[in-house]
Amino acid sequence: MNTVIEAKNLTKTYGKKATAFTALKDINLKIYEGESVAIVGKSGSGKSTLMHLLALLDTPTKGTVLVDGKDSTKLSTRDLNKLRNERFGFVFQQFFMNTKDTVLENVLLPLKIARKSRKERKVLANSALKIVDLDSKARNKATDLSGGQKQRVCIARAIVNNPKIIFADEPTGNLDSATGDKITDLLFDLNENQGVTLIIVTHDEDLAKLCNRIIRISDGKIISDQTVRKDSKAKASARHEAEAARVKKANEKKGGRK
C-alpha cells in the first residue's frame, strides 16, 4: 500500500519556558492510501492538534510531515497551500461557512483558490452538490439551511477538488442521530467506493468502529494503533450497530429532558 501521509518525530509545544505546554510528543505514524482512520481521544488528548499537523494547517515544533513522500517543512508557503488545496478536503464540526453567500458560492471557494475557470467552477460545484443531494439548494443562502444541510455543503466543498484525503473533525458532533447517520454514510461511501483516504478525529466510539484503523491518543502520545480488516458484511454490521447506538443515545437524551 502507498503511504500518503507520514509523521516523523512529530512534536508540538505551545508557549515558552515556564508556560510551555507540549500537546504532542514524538509522534510517528504512517497513513496509507484508501484507509479509513479514526483518531480517538478525550478532550485535551492532542487528537485535534495531530489532525491539524497532518493536514498542514499548523506547523510542528519538531519533526515533520511527509505527504506523498514530500517533506512539508521544505515547501514554500505557496507550494504548501497548493498541495493542501489539491490533495486535501476538510469537514469541520463548526462548518466554517460564509452564511451570507449562497450554497454554490460556498462550495466554489476551493476552486477559486485553485484558479479554475468560471465555467469549470460552476460545473464542478454543481456536480459536488448533486453527490450530497443538495443541487436543488444551490442558490439558497447558507444561513437558511439546517445543521445537517450545512454539513452536507461542507462535504460538497471538501470533495469539489477531487481530493485524495478527507480530514473530518467531529463531523457528526453537532447533529442529531438521523442526520449524523446520513453524514456518516456520505463520508464512508467516498472512502469505500471512490478510494478517498478518510481521517476522522472523534471521541465517538461508535463512529470510530466504522473505520479500518483506530489510533488512540492520550496526553499527546499514541497509546494504541489497531488495524481491523473488515469485509462488506462486517462493515454493514458495524454501520448498523453504530446507527442503533446513536438512536439509543438520542432516546436517552429525550427521556432525560422529560
Secondary structure, DSSP 8 states (H G I E B T S, - for coil): --EEEEEEEEEEEES-GGG-EEEEEEEEEEEETT-EEEEE--TTSSHHHHHHHHTTSS--SEEEEEETTEEGGGS-HHHHHHHHHHHEEEEETT----TTSBHHHHHHHHHHHTT--HHHHHHHHHHHHHHTT-GGGTTSBGGGS-HHHHHHHHHHHHHTT--SEEEEESTTTTS-HHHHHHHHHHHHHHHHHH--EEEEEES-HHHHTTSSEEEEEETTEEEEEEE----HHHHHHHHHHHHHHHHHHHHHHHHHH-
